[in-house]
Amino acid sequence: MAKKRVPPLDNIVYYRPGTRVLWNGKPGVVHGLHIKSYEYEVGYDIILDGQSSKEEREIYNSGYHELVFEDTGKKSTDGYRVEPREPM
């Protein structure tokens, strides 16, 4: 299955930590980012609200295509670029 991409995604942060989002329709908050050491999509760590997901509360490295703003149900199109992190 092809990955859903909406340019520009390479090293652009669309959802800052602390942002309320819906992850595949479930409410939660972004609490961390995965910045790659090369040009690629930034991943988002999300903590889901306890009542919406009893089995899985933390989502790691979620993609842009799985997220929308909780209050509007729309995707973020306003982002900021981050430099690739130094390789380990």
PDB file with one MODEL, atoms N, CA, C and O in Angstrom:
MODEL        1
ATOM      1  N   MET A   1       0.843  -1.180   0.000  1.00  0.00           N
ATOM      2  CA  MET A   1       0.000   0.000   0.000  1.00  0.00           C
ATOM      3  C   MET A   1       0.887   1.241   0.000  1.00  0.00           C
ATOM      4  O   MET A   1       1.808   1.349   0.809  1.00  0.00           O
ATOM      5  N   ALA A   2       0.616   2.157  -0.886  1.00  0.00           N
ATOM      6  CA  ALA A   2       1.425   3.372  -1.000  1.00  0.00           C
ATOM      7  C   ALA A   2       1.154   4.299   0.176  1.00  0.00           C
ATOM      8  O   ALA A   2       0.025   4.415   0.653  1.00  0.00           O
ATOM      9  N   LYS A   3       2.211   4.952   0.626  1.00  0.00           N
ATOM     10  CA  LYS A   3       2.086   5.895   1.738  1.00  0.00           C
ATOM     11  C   LYS A   3       1.406   7.170   1.239  1.00  0.00           C
ATOM     12  O   LYS A   3       1.736   7.679   0.168  1.00  0.00           O
ATOM     13  N   LYS A   4       0.474   7.671   2.006  1.00  0.00           N
ATOM     14  CA  LYS A   4      -0.213   8.905   1.646  1.00  0.00           C
ATOM     15  C   LYS A   4       0.701  10.076   1.973  1.00  0.00           C
ATOM     16  O   LYS A   4       1.075  10.273   3.128  1.00  0.00           O
ATOM     17  N   ARG A   5       1.058  10.847   0.961  1.00  0.00           N
ATOM     18  CA  ARG A   5       1.960  11.976   1.175  1.00  0.00           C
ATOM     19  C   ARG A   5       1.314  13.260   0.679  1.00  0.00           C
ATOM     20  O   ARG A   5       0.677  13.287  -0.374  1.00  0.00           O
ATOM     21  N   VAL A   6       1.485  14.302   1.439  1.00  0.00           N
ATOM     22  CA  VAL A   6       0.998  15.620   1.066  1.00  0.00           C
ATOM     23  C   VAL A   6       2.183  16.562   1.155  1.00  0.00           C
ATOM     24  O   VAL A   6       2.607  16.918   2.254  1.00  0.00           O
ATOM     25  N   PRO A   7       2.728  16.974   0.009  1.00  0.00           N
ATOM     26  CA  PRO A   7       3.928  17.836   0.065  1.00  0.00           C
ATOM     27  C   PRO A   7       3.616  19.171   0.722  1.00  0.00           C
ATOM     28  O   PRO A   7       2.474  19.622   0.635  1.00  0.00           O
ATOM     29  N   PRO A   8       4.560  19.822   1.369  1.00  0.00           N
ATOM     30  CA  PRO A   8       5.873  19.262   1.682  1.00  0.00           C
ATOM     31  C   PRO A   8       5.853  18.602   3.054  1.00  0.00           C
ATOM     32  O   PRO A   8       5.408  19.211   4.027  1.00  0.00           O
ATOM     33  N   LEU A   9       6.321  17.387   3.142  1.00  0.00           N
ATOM     34  CA  LEU A   9       6.375  16.699   4.421  1.00  0.00           C
ATOM     35  C   LEU A   9       7.799  16.543   4.943  1.00  0.00           C
ATOM     36  O   LEU A   9       7.987  16.289   6.133  1.00  0.00           O
ATOM     37  N   ASP A  10       8.784  16.687   4.102  1.00  0.00           N
ATOM     38  CA  ASP A  10      10.159  16.418   4.510  1.00  0.00           C
ATOM     39  C   ASP A  10      10.639  17.393   5.574  1.00  0.00           C
ATOM     40  O   ASP A  10      10.863  18.573   5.306  1.00  0.00           O
ATOM     41  N   ASN A  11      10.791  16.872   6.789  1.00  0.00           N
ATOM     42  CA  ASN A  11      11.288  17.629   7.942  1.00  0.00           C
ATOM     43  C   ASN A  11      10.447  18.866   8.251  1.00  0.00           C
ATOM     44  O   ASN A  11      10.983  19.896   8.660  1.00  0.00           O
ATOM     45  N   ILE A  12       9.158  18.770   8.060  1.00  0.00           N
ATOM     46  CA  ILE A  12       8.234  19.841   8.433  1.00  0.00           C
ATOM     47  C   ILE A  12       7.406  19.357   9.622  1.00  0.00           C
ATOM     48  O   ILE A  12       6.822  18.274   9.576  1.00  0.00           O
ATOM     49  N   VAL A  13       7.356  20.155  10.682  1.00  0.00           N
ATOM     50  CA  VAL A  13       6.532  19.844  11.857  1.00  0.00           C
ATOM     51  C   VAL A  13       5.186  20.549  11.687  1.00  0.00           C
ATOM     52  O   VAL A  13       5.122  21.778  11.655  1.00  0.00           O
ATOM     53  N   TYR A  14       4.128  19.773  11.579  1.00  0.00           N
ATOM     54  CA  TYR A  14       2.782  20.332  11.440  1.00  0.00           C
ATOM     55  C   TYR A  14       2.022  20.383  12.756  1.00  0.00           C
ATOM     56  O   TYR A  14       1.141  21.225  12.931  1.00  0.00           O
ATOM     57  N   TYR A  15       2.354  19.491  13.684  1.00  0.00           N
ATOM     58  CA  TYR A  15       1.673  19.444  14.978  1.00  0.00           C
ATOM     59  C   TYR A  15       2.720  19.514  16.079  1.00  0.00           C
ATOM     60  O   TYR A  15       3.496  18.577  16.264  1.00  0.00           O
ATOM     61  N   ARG A  16       2.741  20.618  16.805  1.00  0.00           N
ATOM     62  CA  ARG A  16       3.713  20.820  17.882  1.00  0.00           C
ATOM     63  C   ARG A  16       3.322  20.001  19.110  1.00  0.00           C
ATOM     64  O   ARG A  16       2.145  19.688  19.294  1.00  0.00           O
ATOM     65  N   PRO A  17       4.297  19.651  19.952  1.00  0.00           N
ATOM     66  CA  PRO A  17       3.945  19.010  21.228  1.00  0.00           C
ATOM     67  C   PRO A  17       2.949  19.878  21.997  1.00  0.00           C
ATOM     68  O   PRO A  17       3.077  21.101  22.041  1.00  0.00           O
ATOM     69  N   GLY A  18       1.973  19.234  22.592  1.00  0.00           N
ATOM     70  CA  GLY A  18       0.912  19.942  23.313  1.00  0.00           C
ATOM     71  C   GLY A  18      -0.342  20.159  22.486  1.00  0.00           C
ATOM     72  O   GLY A  18      -1.368  20.574  23.025  1.00  0.00           O
ATOM     73  N   THR A  19      -0.284  19.888  21.185  1.00  0.00           N
ATOM     74  CA  THR A  19      -1.433  20.086  20.302  1.00  0.00           C
ATOM     75  C   THR A  19      -2.460  18.967  20.487  1.00  0.00           C
ATOM     76  O   THR A  19      -2.115  17.785  20.488  1.00  0.00           O
ATOM     77  N   ARG A  20      -3.727  19.360  20.644  1.00  0.00           N
ATOM     78  CA  ARG A  20      -4.816  18.380  20.712  1.00  0.00           C
ATOM     79  C   ARG A  20      -5.127  17.912  19.290  1.00  0.00           C
ATOM     80  O   ARG A  20      -5.340  18.724  18.389  1.00  0.00           O
ATOM     81  N   VAL A  21      -5.151  16.584  19.104  1.00  0.00           N
ATOM     82  CA  VAL A  21      -5.369  16.007  17.782  1.00  0.00           C
ATOM     83  C   VAL A  21      -6.334  14.834  17.867  1.00  0.00           C
ATOM     84  O   VAL A  21      -6.634  14.323  18.946  1.00  0.00           O
ATOM     85  N   LEU A  22      -6.805  14.430  16.709  1.00  0.00           N
ATOM     86  CA  LEU A  22      -7.485  13.156  16.553  1.00  0.00           C
ATOM     87  C   LEU A  22      -6.534  12.258  15.783  1.00  0.00           C
ATOM     88  O   LEU A  22      -6.102  12.595  14.680  1.00  0.00           O
ATOM     89  N   TRP A  23      -6.209  11.108  16.370  1.00  0.00           N
ATOM     90  CA  TRP A  23      -5.370  10.119  15.707  1.00  0.00           C
ATOM     91  C   TRP A  23      -6.309   9.024  15.213  1.00  0.00           C
ATOM     92  O   TRP A  23      -6.876   8.274  16.007  1.00  0.00           O
ATOM     93  N   ASN A  24      -6.464   8.942  13.914  1.00  0.00           N
ATOM     94  CA  ASN A  24      -7.411   7.974  13.341  1.00  0.00           C
ATOM     95  C   ASN A  24      -8.765   8.044  14.046  1.00  0.00           C
ATOM     96  O   ASN A  24      -9.390   7.018  14.318  1.00  0.00           O
ATOM     97  N   GLY A  25      -9.205   9.261  14.335  1.00  0.00           N
ATOM     98  CA  GLY A  25     -10.511   9.489  14.947  1.00  0.00           C
ATOM     99  C   GLY A  25     -10.545   9.444  16.458  1.00  0.00           C
ATOM    100  O   GLY A  25     -11.589   9.724  17.048  1.00  0.00           O
ATOM    101  N   LYS A  26      -9.432   9.101  17.115  1.00  0.00           N
ATOM    102  CA  LYS A  26      -9.395   9.028  18.578  1.00  0.00           C
ATOM    103  C   LYS A  26      -8.692  10.258  19.143  1.00  0.00           C
ATOM    104  O   LYS A  26      -7.617  10.616  18.662  1.00  0.00           O
ATOM    105  N   PRO A  27      -9.273  10.924  20.163  1.00  0.00           N
ATOM    106  CA  PRO A  27      -8.677  12.146  20.701  1.00  0.00           C
ATOM    107  C   PRO A  27      -7.443  11.878  21.557  1.00  0.00           C
ATOM    108  O   PRO A  27      -7.349  10.877  22.268  1.00  0.00           O
ATOM    109  N   GLY A  28      -6.500  12.814  21.458  1.00  0.00           N
ATOM    110  CA  GLY A  28      -5.286  12.730  22.256  1.00  0.00           C
ATOM    111  C   GLY A  28      -4.460  13.993  22.114  1.00  0.00           C
ATOM    112  O   GLY A  28      -4.924  14.996  21.572  1.00  0.00           O
ATOM    113  N   VAL A  29      -3.227  13.934  22.609  1.00  0.00           N
ATOM    114  CA  VAL A  29      -2.344  15.095  22.566  1.00  0.00           C
ATOM    115  C   VAL A  29      -0.965  14.652  22.076  1.00  0.00           C
ATOM    116  O   VAL A  29      -0.468  13.593  22.461  1.00  0.00           O
ATOM    117  N   VAL A  30      -0.358  15.476  21.226  1.00  0.00           N
ATOM    118  CA  VAL A  30       1.002  15.213  20.757  1.00  0.00           C
ATOM    119  C   VAL A  30       1.950  15.497  21.917  1.00  0.00           C
ATOM    120  O   VAL A  30       1.878  16.565  22.524  1.00  0.00           O
ATOM    121  N   HIS A  31       2.840  14.553  22.232  1.00  0.00           N
ATOM    122  CA  HIS A  31       3.777  14.792  23.331  1.00  0.00           C
ATOM    123  C   HIS A  31       5.229  14.644  22.914  1.00  0.00           C
ATOM    124  O   HIS A  31       6.120  14.866  23.734  1.00  0.00           O
ATOM    125  N   GLY A  32       5.501  14.277  21.669  1.00  0.00           N
ATOM    126  CA  GLY A  32       6.886  14.160  21.231  1.00  0.00           C
ATOM    127  C   GLY A  32       6.974  14.091  19.726  1.00  0.00           C
ATOM    128  O   GLY A  32       5.991  13.803  19.042  1.00  0.00           O
ATOM    129  N   LEU A  33       8.180  14.364  19.209  1.00  0.00           N
ATOM    130  CA  LEU A  33       8.431  14.353  17.770  1.00  0.00           C
ATOM    131  C   LEU A  33       9.587  13.416  17.462  1.00  0.00           C
ATOM    132  O   LEU A  33      10.499  13.257  18.273  1.00  0.00           O
ATOM    133  N   HIS A  34       9.546  12.799  16.291  1.00  0.00           N
ATOM    134  CA  HIS A  34      10.655  11.992  15.790  1.00  0.00           C
ATOM    135  C   HIS A  34      11.241  12.719  14.590  1.00  0.00           C
ATOM    136  O   HIS A  34      10.669  12.711  13.501  1.00  0.00           O
ATOM    137  N   ILE A  35      12.389  13.346  14.806  1.00  0.00           N
ATOM    138  CA  ILE A  35      13.091  14.046  13.733  1.00  0.00           C
ATOM    139  C   ILE A  35      14.147  13.084  13.196  1.00  0.00           C
ATOM    140  O   ILE A  35      14.984  12.592  13.952  1.00  0.00           O
ATOM    141  N   LYS A  36      14.107  12.822  11.915  1.00  0.00           N
ATOM    142  CA  LYS A  36      15.041  11.872  11.314  1.00  0.00           C
ATOM    143  C   LYS A  36      16.390  12.541  11.060  1.00  0.00           C
ATOM    144  O   LYS A  36      16.516  13.763  11.147  1.00  0.00           O
ATOM    145  N   SER A  37      17.383  11.736  10.748  1.00  0.00           N
ATOM    146  CA  SER A  37      18.716  12.272  10.435  1.00  0.00           C
ATOM    147  C   SER A  37      18.869  12.516   8.935  1.00  0.00           C
ATOM    148  O   SER A  37      19.978  12.746   8.453  1.00  0.00           O
ATOM    149  N   TYR A  38      17.778  12.468   8.210  1.00  0.00           N
ATOM    150  CA  TYR A  38      17.761  12.683   6.759  1.00  0.00           C
ATOM    151  C   TYR A  38      16.426  13.340   6.427  1.00  0.00           C
ATOM    152  O   TYR A  38      15.553  13.427   7.290  1.00  0.00           O
ATOM    153  N   GLU A  39      16.257  13.789   5.226  1.00  0.00           N
ATOM    154  CA  GLU A  39      15.007  14.446   4.823  1.00  0.00           C
ATOM    155  C   GLU A  39      13.895  13.411   4.783  1.00  0.00           C
ATOM    156  O   GLU A  39      13.919  12.506   3.949  1.00  0.00           O
ATOM    157  N   TYR A  40      12.924  13.536   5.672  1.00  0.00           N
ATOM    158  CA  TYR A  40      11.832  12.563   5.731  1.00  0.00           C
ATOM    159  C   TYR A  40      10.687  13.146   6.530  1.00  0.00           C
ATOM    160  O   TYR A  40      10.786  14.244   7.078  1.00  0.00           O
ATOM    161  N   GLU A  41       9.597  12.395   6.588  1.00  0.00           N
ATOM    162  CA  GLU A  41       8.426  12.835   7.340  1.00  0.00           C
ATOM    163  C   GLU A  41       8.694  12.797   8.842  1.00  0.00           C
ATOM    164  O   GLU A  41       9.206  11.805   9.361  1.00  0.00           O
ATOM    165  N   VAL A  42       8.349  13.874   9.535  1.00  0.00           N
ATOM    166  CA  VAL A  42       8.459  13.924  10.995  1.00  0.00           C
ATOM    167  C   VAL A  42       7.397  12.992  11.592  1.00  0.00           C
ATOM    168  O   VAL A  42       6.254  12.983  11.134  1.00  0.00           O
ATOM    169  N   GLY A  43       7.767  12.216  12.600  1.00  0.00           N
ATOM    170  CA  GLY A  43       6.816  11.341  13.286  1.00  0.00           C
ATOM    171  C   GLY A  43       6.319  12.004  14.561  1.00  0.00           C
ATOM    172  O   GLY A  43       7.022  12.818  15.160  1.00  0.00           O
ATOM    173  N   TYR A  44       5.112  11.655  14.971  1.00  0.00           N
ATOM    174  CA  TYR A  44       4.476  12.261  16.140  1.00  0.00           C
ATOM    175  C   TYR A  44       4.152  11.197  17.182  1.00  0.00           C
ATOM    176  O   TYR A  44       3.552  10.172  16.862  1.00  0.00           O
ATOM    177  N   ASP A  45       4.552  11.443  18.434  1.00  0.00           N
ATOM    178  CA  ASP A  45       4.171  10.586  19.555  1.00  0.00           C
ATOM    179  C   ASP A  45       2.914  11.182  20.168  1.00  0.00           C
ATOM    180  O   ASP A  45       2.846  12.386  20.415  1.00  0.00           O
ATOM    181  N   ILE A  46       1.926  10.340  20.411  1.00  0.00           N
ATOM    182  CA  ILE A  46       0.632  10.809  20.888  1.00  0.00           C
ATOM    183  C   ILE A  46       0.206   9.997  22.102  1.00  0.00           C
ATOM    184  O   ILE A  46       0.374   8.778  22.136  1.00  0.00           O
ATOM    185  N   ILE A  47      -0.347  10.683  23.100  1.00  0.00           N
ATOM    186  CA  ILE A  47      -1.000  10.018  24.225  1.00  0.00           C
ATOM    187  C   ILE A  47      -2.499  10.191  24.008  1.00  0.00           C
ATOM    188  O   ILE A  47      -3.013  11.309  23.984  1.00  0.00           O
ATOM    189  N   LEU A  48      -3.189   9.063  23.851  1.00  0.00           N
ATOM    190  CA  LEU A  48      -4.637   9.105  23.636  1.00  0.00           C
ATOM    191  C   LEU A  48      -5.359   9.293  24.959  1.00  0.00           C
ATOM    192  O   LEU A  48      -4.882   8.862  26.009  1.00  0.00           O
ATOM    193  N   ASP A  49      -6.508   9.938  24.897  1.00  0.00           N
ATOM    194  CA  ASP A  49      -7.345  10.090  26.082  1.00  0.00           C
ATOM    195  C   ASP A  49      -7.735   8.709  26.593  1.00  0.00           C
ATOM    196  O   ASP A  49      -8.033   7.812  25.805  1.00  0.00           O
ATOM    197  N   GLY A  50      -7.733   8.539  27.906  1.00  0.00           N
ATOM    198  CA  GLY A  50      -7.984   7.240  28.521  1.00  0.00           C
ATOM    199  C   GLY A  50      -9.310   6.612  28.171  1.00  0.00           C
ATOM    200  O   GLY A  50      -9.388   5.392  28.021  1.00  0.00           O
ATOM    201  N   GLN A  51     -10.358   7.408  28.037  1.00  0.00           N
ATOM    202  CA  GLN A  51     -11.664   6.831  27.771  1.00  0.00           C
ATOM    203  C   GLN A  51     -11.833   6.391  26.320  1.00  0.00           C
ATOM    204  O   GLN A  51     -12.708   5.577  26.024  1.00  0.00           O
ATOM    205  N   SER A  52     -11.010   6.913  25.411  1.00  0.00           N
ATOM    206  CA  SER A  52     -11.190   6.570  24.002  1.00  0.00           C
ATOM    207  C   SER A  52     -10.439   5.308  23.611  1.00  0.00           C
ATOM    208  O   SER A  52     -10.784   4.664  22.620  1.00  0.00           O
ATOM    209  N   SER A  53      -9.424   4.951  24.370  1.00  0.00           N
ATOM    210  CA  SER A  53      -8.627   3.781  24.004  1.00  0.00           C
ATOM    211  C   SER A  53      -8.087   3.114  25.253  1.00  0.00           C
ATOM    212  O   SER A  53      -7.132   3.601  25.858  1.00  0.00           O
ATOM    213  N   LYS A  54      -8.679   2.026  25.632  1.00  0.00           N
ATOM    214  CA  LYS A  54      -8.265   1.352  26.854  1.00  0.00           C
ATOM    215  C   LYS A  54      -7.054   0.448  26.641  1.00  0.00           C
ATOM    216  O   LYS A  54      -6.250   0.283  27.558  1.00  0.00           O
ATOM    217  N   GLU A  55      -6.902  -0.150  25.435  1.00  0.00           N
ATOM    218  CA  GLU A  55      -5.790  -1.060  25.201  1.00  0.00           C
ATOM    219  C   GLU A  55      -4.492  -0.320  24.891  1.00  0.00           C
ATOM    220  O   GLU A  55      -3.432  -0.673  25.408  1.00  0.00           O
ATOM    221  N   GLU A  56      -4.576   0.689  24.060  1.00  0.00           N
ATOM    222  CA  GLU A  56      -3.381   1.354  23.552  1.00  0.00           C
ATOM    223  C   GLU A  56      -3.475   2.851  23.845  1.00  0.00           C
ATOM    224  O   GLU A  56      -4.250   3.566  23.210  1.00  0.00           O
ATOM    225  N   ARG A  57      -2.685   3.319  24.808  1.00  0.00           N
ATOM    226  CA  ARG A  57      -2.759   4.740  25.183  1.00  0.00           C
ATOM    227  C   ARG A  57      -1.694   5.575  24.496  1.00  0.00           C
ATOM    228  O   ARG A  57      -1.905   6.766  24.266  1.00  0.00           O
ATOM    229  N   GLU A  58      -0.543   4.975  24.159  1.00  0.00           N
ATOM    230  CA  GLU A  58       0.535   5.735  23.541  1.00  0.00           C
ATOM    231  C   GLU A  58       0.783   5.256  22.123  1.00  0.00           C
ATOM    232  O   GLU A  58       0.890   4.058  21.857  1.00  0.00           O
ATOM    233  N   ILE A  59       0.871   6.215  21.227  1.00  0.00           N
ATOM    234  CA  ILE A  59       1.167   5.948  19.826  1.00  0.00           C
ATOM    235  C   ILE A  59       2.527   6.562  19.539  1.00  0.00           C
ATOM    236  O   ILE A  59       2.764   7.723  19.872  1.00  0.00           O
ATOM    237  N   TYR A  60       3.424   5.795  18.923  1.00  0.00           N
ATOM    238  CA  TYR A  60       4.776   6.282  18.636  1.00  0.00           C
ATOM    239  C   TYR A  60       4.985   6.444  17.141  1.00  0.00           C
ATOM    240  O   TYR A  60       4.611   5.577  16.352  1.00  0.00           O
ATOM    241  N   ASN A  61       5.587   7.562  16.760  1.00  0.00           N
ATOM    242  CA  ASN A  61       6.022   7.807  15.389  1.00  0.00           C
ATOM    243  C   ASN A  61       4.867   7.764  14.391  1.00  0.00           C
ATOM    244  O   ASN A  61       5.001   7.200  13.305  1.00  0.00           O
ATOM    245  N   SER A  62       3.745   8.353  14.757  1.00  0.00           N
ATOM    246  CA  SER A  62       2.583   8.408  13.876  1.00  0.00           C
ATOM    247  C   SER A  62       2.877   9.316  12.690  1.00  0.00           C
ATOM    248  O   SER A  62       3.658  10.261  12.803  1.00  0.00           O
ATOM    249  N   GLY A  63       2.259   9.031  11.569  1.00  0.00           N
ATOM    250  CA  GLY A  63       2.443   9.840  10.374  1.00  0.00           C
ATOM    251  C   GLY A  63       1.442  10.979  10.273  1.00  0.00           C
ATOM    252  O   GLY A  63       0.384  10.957  10.901  1.00  0.00           O
ATOM    253  N   TYR A  64       1.795  11.963   9.477  1.00  0.00           N
ATOM    254  CA  TYR A  64       0.941  13.129   9.226  1.00  0.00           C
ATOM    255  C   TYR A  64      -0.442  12.710   8.748  1.00  0.00           C
ATOM    256  O   TYR A  64      -1.441  13.302   9.156  1.00  0.00           O
ATOM    257  N   HIS A  65      -0.512  11.700   7.892  1.00  0.00           N
ATOM    258  CA  HIS A  65      -1.788  11.291   7.298  1.00  0.00           C
ATOM    259  C   HIS A  65      -2.772  10.719   8.319  1.00  0.00           C
ATOM    260  O   HIS A  65      -3.951  10.564   8.003  1.00  0.00           O
ATOM    261  N   GLU A  66      -2.317  10.399   9.542  1.00  0.00           N
ATOM    262  CA  GLU A  66      -3.195   9.842  10.573  1.00  0.00           C
ATOM    263  C   GLU A  66      -3.759  10.911  11.506  1.00  0.00           C
ATOM    264  O   GLU A  66      -4.544  10.587  12.397  1.00  0.00           O
ATOM    265  N   LEU A  67      -3.381  12.176  11.326  1.00  0.00           N
ATOM    266  CA  LEU A  67      -3.717  13.224  12.289  1.00  0.00           C
ATOM    267  C   LEU A  67      -4.550  14.352  11.690  1.00  0.00           C
ATOM    268  O   LEU A  67      -4.397  14.709  10.521  1.00  0.00           O
ATOM    269  N   VAL A  68      -5.437  14.905  12.518  1.00  0.00           N
ATOM    270  CA  VAL A  68      -6.151  16.151  12.242  1.00  0.00           C
ATOM    271  C   VAL A  68      -6.280  16.895  13.572  1.00  0.00           C
ATOM    272  O   VAL A  68      -6.117  16.301  14.637  1.00  0.00           O
ATOM    273  N   PHE A  69      -6.572  18.191  13.506  1.00  0.00           N
ATOM    274  CA  PHE A  69      -6.834  18.947  14.729  1.00  0.00           C
ATOM    275  C   PHE A  69      -8.125  18.436  15.360  1.00  0.00           C
ATOM    276  O   PHE A  69      -9.103  18.170  14.663  1.00  0.00           O
ATOM    277  N   GLU A  70      -8.120  18.301  16.694  1.00  0.00           N
ATOM    278  CA  GLU A  70      -9.300  17.805  17.402  1.00  0.00           C
ATOM    279  C   GLU A  70     -10.489  18.753  17.257  1.00  0.00           C
ATOM    280  O   GLU A  70     -11.615  18.304  17.044  1.00  0.00           O
ATOM    281  N   ASP A  71     -10.249  20.054  17.369  1.00  0.00           N
ATOM    282  CA  ASP A  71     -11.372  20.998  17.395  1.00  0.00           C
ATOM    283  C   ASP A  71     -12.012  21.229  16.027  1.00  0.00           C
ATOM    284  O   ASP A  71     -13.205  21.523  15.952  1.00  0.00           O
ATOM    285  N   THR A  72     -11.239  21.103  14.944  1.00  0.00           N
ATOM    286  CA  THR A  72     -11.797  21.390  13.618  1.00  0.00           C
ATOM    287  C   THR A  72     -11.961  20.150  12.751  1.00  0.00           C
ATOM    288  O   THR A  72     -12.754  20.154  11.809  1.00  0.00           O
ATOM    289  N   GLY A  73     -11.216  19.082  13.060  1.00  0.00           N
ATOM    290  CA  GLY A  73     -11.247  17.901  12.214  1.00  0.00           C
ATOM    291  C   GLY A  73     -10.493  18.072  10.904  1.00  0.00           C
ATOM    292  O   GLY A  73     -10.609  17.250   9.995  1.00  0.00           O
ATOM    293  N   LYS A  74      -9.709  19.162  10.817  1.00  0.00           N
ATOM    294  CA  LYS A  74      -8.963  19.445   9.577  1.00  0.00           C
ATOM    295  C   LYS A  74      -7.476  19.225   9.788  1.00  0.00           C
ATOM    296  O   LYS A  74      -6.970  19.308  10.907  1.00  0.00           O
ATOM    297  N   LYS A  75      -6.787  18.944   8.694  1.00  0.00           N
ATOM    298  CA  LYS A  75      -5.337  18.757   8.734  1.00  0.00           C
ATOM    299  C   LYS A  75      -4.629  20.095   8.889  1.00  0.00           C
ATOM    300  O   LYS A  75      -5.114  21.126   8.423  1.00  0.00           O
ATOM    301  N   SER A  76      -3.494  20.064   9.539  1.00  0.00           N
ATOM    302  CA  SER A  76      -2.656  21.260   9.623  1.00  0.00           C
ATOM    303  C   SER A  76      -1.913  21.416   8.306  1.00  0.00           C
ATOM    304  O   SER A  76      -1.350  20.458   7.778  1.00  0.00           O
ATOM    305  N   THR A  77      -1.920  22.633   7.787  1.00  0.00           N
ATOM    306  CA  THR A  77      -1.140  22.934   6.587  1.00  0.00           C
ATOM    307  C   THR A  77      -0.077  23.975   6.898  1.00  0.00           C
ATOM    308  O   THR A  77       0.705  24.355   6.027  1.00  0.00           O
ATOM    309  N   ASP A  78      -0.051  24.434   8.142  1.00  0.00           N
ATOM    310  CA  ASP A  78       0.912  25.440   8.573  1.00  0.00           C
ATOM    311  C   ASP A  78       1.978  24.752   9.414  1.00  0.00           C
ATOM    312  O   ASP A  78       1.710  24.331  10.539  1.00  0.00           O
ATOM    313  N   GLY A  79       3.167  24.639   8.878  1.00  0.00           N
ATOM    314  CA  GLY A  79       4.218  23.954   9.602  1.00  0.00           C
ATOM    315  C   GLY A  79       5.505  24.744   9.611  1.00  0.00           C
ATOM    316  O   GLY A  79       5.601  25.810   9.005  1.00  0.00           O
ATOM    317  N   TYR A  80       6.495  24.210  10.307  1.00  0.00           N
ATOM    318  CA  TYR A  80       7.806  24.831  10.315  1.00  0.00           C
ATOM    319  C   TYR A  80       8.857  23.766  10.064  1.00  0.00           C
ATOM    320  O   TYR A  80       8.722  22.629  10.516  1.00  0.00           O
ATOM    321  N   ARG A  81       9.895  24.135   9.347  1.00  0.00           N
ATOM    322  CA  ARG A  81      10.935  23.191   8.983  1.00  0.00           C
ATOM    323  C   ARG A  81      11.916  23.012  10.136  1.00  0.00           C
ATOM    324  O   ARG A  81      12.249  23.965  10.840  1.00  0.00           O
ATOM    325  N   VAL A  82      12.370  21.780  10.314  1.00  0.00           N
ATOM    326  CA  VAL A  82      13.412  21.488  11.288  1.00  0.00           C
ATOM    327  C   VAL A  82      14.581  20.854  10.544  1.00  0.00           C
ATOM    328  O   VAL A  82      14.396  20.155   9.548  1.00  0.00           O
ATOM    329  N   GLU A  83      15.760  21.103  11.035  1.00  0.00           N
ATOM    330  CA  GLU A  83      16.948  20.498  10.429  1.00  0.00           C
ATOM    331  C   GLU A  83      17.006  19.029  10.810  1.00  0.00           C
ATOM    332  O   GLU A  83      16.605  18.654  11.912  1.00  0.00           O
ATOM    333  N   PRO A  84      17.505  18.194   9.903  1.00  0.00           N
ATOM    334  CA  PRO A  84      17.679  16.777  10.283  1.00  0.00           C
ATOM    335  C   PRO A  84      18.580  16.698  11.507  1.00  0.00           C
ATOM    336  O   PRO A  84      19.528  17.474  11.629  1.00  0.00           O
ATOM    337  N   ARG A  85      18.294  15.767  12.418  1.00  0.00           N
ATOM    338  CA  ARG A  85      19.120  15.619  13.605  1.00  0.00           C
ATOM    339  C   ARG A  85      20.442  14.962  13.216  1.00  0.00           C
ATOM    340  O   ARG A  85      20.538  14.311  12.175  1.00  0.00           O
ATOM    341  N   GLU A  86      21.438  15.132  14.040  1.00  0.00           N
ATOM    342  CA  GLU A  86      22.750  14.522  13.781  1.00  0.00           C
ATOM    343  C   GLU A  86      22.631  13.014  13.913  1.00  0.00           C
ATOM    344  O   GLU A  86      22.017  12.529  14.863  1.00  0.00           O
ATOM    345  N   PRO A  87      23.211  12.253  12.971  1.00  0.00           N
ATOM    346  CA  PRO A  87      23.177  10.795  13.117  1.00  0.00           C
ATOM    347  C   PRO A  87      23.937  10.351  14.353  1.00  0.00           C
ATOM    348  O   PRO A  87      24.909  10.988  14.759  1.00  0.00           O
ATOM    349  N   MET A  88      23.488   9.253  14.951  1.00  0.00           N
ATOM    350  CA  MET A  88      24.128   8.742  16.168  1.00  0.00           C
ATOM    351  C   MET A  88      25.377   7.993  15.833  1.00  0.00           C
ATOM    352  O   MET A  88      26.053   7.489  16.730  1.00  0.00           O
TER     353      MET A  88
ENDMDL
END
